[in-house]
């Protein structure tokens, strides 16, 4: 499987070149990158080696960032973790000019929308799942998140 850093480097190289379509296969994993004219790059990686759960990664970004993902702090087991139900891009608000859905200290109900995860051009609203108070936001706006990755800590 490709490492996220390797994919980010490939995206940057493709973005800076005149290449519009790029495909690559390594150890049974296929990677396909298409560059659109709107300064966006679409990436899809599919694991073709049999696994219990094949992984599909889709991401679009403009501009591209190559910063490495920071290690997350240890999570207090007494707090409820709101986790990502999918691989995608985390957005704290419905648009860049709007306020974040929640911030640290906000009270939420189980039906409160706390963020959006964008996957394959679909924007999925994520709810708090419990009544409580937001104690910590574990990811940054625009950051790529993995399935099951903790996004928020809530004091129930």
Secondary structure, 3 states (H helix, E strand, C coil): CCCHHHHHHHHHHHHCCCCCEEEEEECCEEEEEEECCCCCEEEEEEECCCCCCCCEEEEEECCCCCCCCCCCCCCCCCCEEEECCCCEEEECCCCCCCCCCCCCCCEECCCCEEEEEEECCEEEEEECCCCEEEEEECCCCCCEECCCCEEEEEEC
